[in-house]
């Protein structure tokens, strides 16, 4: 019962992070499972992916009904990511858990630095982002798929998919800032599209991981339930927390977890 409550609590926190940032769900879920339940990264990754994929799917479906999902871009990013995700999973099976833990901690530290930097600097308005490769057609409201936009989306999908397989992350921390940088989508559209991509890529990662190894359902089910509850609750918090503040809070959380992971990894080595 205690382990079940811990899983629900960890999942709830993961869902809130996912709702507020549109990213960072599995990048937080995996280390929380590793540190709290002493799971190896390879076993924690598919649990985090499963929880985040289902929670993101629910939230993305709501965003789609509100017209805040660019489903063509989301589908393309998901297809590209899904192609390379199994490759990352296969590589992870041959890497020692200690190395994966250190890589995960280093990635967390980098993401924390980047999110704190983003949260501290005012973001350009839509009118200022006129030179980005992916622009919306004013008449149709759809992205114009020119060569620069195609290349930018392809690169983002490849990186997100590979890291999703290797470290069990949904790729939202790649897709979300990428869409802000390469497009003039509104923040709501960036969030909705990111969640759709995360849901699709994460589900492919879960299926691939289940074909290679087993999934601990006794941990996965309560964690999934907690994540979905946290996601739905976190949607109401978005109206009270500014984007810059959510970025800074996420950066602080990611940095703290990265420090703990690195400390434990170094302690085991010594």
C-alpha positions, 0 to 999 in steps of 0.5 A, spaced: 500 500 500 505 504 501 509 503 494 502 504 491 501 511 494 508 513 493 507 511 485 500 515 485 504 521 488 510 521 483 505 520 478 501 526 480 507 531 480 509 528 473 502 530 471 502 537 473 509 538 470 506 536 464 500 540 464 504 546 466 510 546 461 507 541 455 514 538 456 518 535 462 513 529 464 518 523 463 524 527 464 521 528 471 518 521 471 524 517 470 529 520 475 523 520 480 522 512 479 529 511 479 530 515 486 524 513 490 523 506 488 530 504 486 529 502 479 534 501 474 533 507 468 531 501 463 525 499 467 523 506 469 523 509 462 517 505 459 513 506 466 514 514 465 513 513 457 506 509 458 504 514 464 506 521 460 503 518 453 496 517 456 496 523 460 498 527 454 493 524 449 487 526 454 490 533 454 492 533 447 485 531 445 482 537 449 486 541 445 484 539 439 477 540 440 479 547 441 483 548 435 490 548 438 493 542 435 497 543 428 495 535 427 499 535 420 506 537 424 504 533 430 503 527 425 510 528 421 514 529 428 511 523 431 512 519 425 520 521 424 521 520 432 517 513 432 522 511 426 529 512 431 525 511 437 526 503 437 534 504 435 535 508 442 531 503 446 536 497 443 542 501 444 540 503 452 539 495 453 547 494 452 549 500 456 550 500 463 545 503 468 550 507 471 552 510 465 545 511 463 544 515 470 549 519 469 547 521 462 540 522 464 543 527 470 547 531 465 541 532 460 537 534 466 542 539 468 542 542 461 535 542 461 534 546 467 539 551 465 536 552 458 529 553 462 531 558 467 534 562 461 528 562 457 524 563 464 528 569 465 528 573 458 522 575 455 520 571 449 519 575 443 511 576 441 508 573 435 509 579 431 517 579 432 517 572 430 517 574 422 523 570 420 522 563 422 522 557 417 515 555 419 509 560 418 502 560 418 498 561 412 493 567 414 488 565 410 488 557 411 491 558 418 495 552 417 503 552 417 506 553 410 511 547 409 517 550 405 524 546 405 526 550 411 520 548 415 521 541 413 528 541 415 527 544 422 521 539 423 525 533 421 531 535 425 527 536 431 523 529 430 529 525 430 532 528 436 526 527 440 525 520 438 532 518 439 532 520 446 525 518 447 528 511 446 535 511 449 533 515 456 525 514 456 523 521 455 517 523 451 521 528 447 517 534 449 523 538 452 525 538 445 519 539 441 516 545 445 522 550 445 523 547 437 516 549 435 517 556 439 523 557 435 522 555 428 514 557 428 510 563 429 504 558 433 501 561 439 503 559 445 496 555 446 498 551 439 505 550 441 503 546 447 497 542 444 501 540 438 507 538 443 502 534 447 500 530 441 507 529 439 509 526 446 503 522 446 504 519 439 512 518 440 511 515 447 506 510 446 511 507 440 517 507 445 512 503 450 510 498 445 518 497 443 520 497 450 515 491 452 517 487 446 524 487 448 523 487 456 517 486 461 513 492 464 512 492 471 504 493 471 504 493 479 508 500 479 505 502 472 498 502 473 498 507 480 503 511 477 499 512 470 493 514 474 496 519 478 499 522 472 492 523 469 489 526 475 495 531 475 495 532 468 487 534 469 488 538 475 494 542 472 490 544 467 487 549 472 493 551 474 495 554 467 491 560 468 494 562 475 502 561 473 505 565 468 509 561 462 516 564 465 514 562 472 513 555 470 519 555 466 523 557 472 520 552 477 521 547 472 528 549 472 529 548 479 526 542 480 530 539 474 536 542 477 535 539 484 533 532 481 540 532 477 544 534 483 541 528 487 542 523 481 549 525 480 551 525 487 548 518 488 552 515 481 558 518 484 557 515 491 556 508 488 562 509 483 567 511 489 
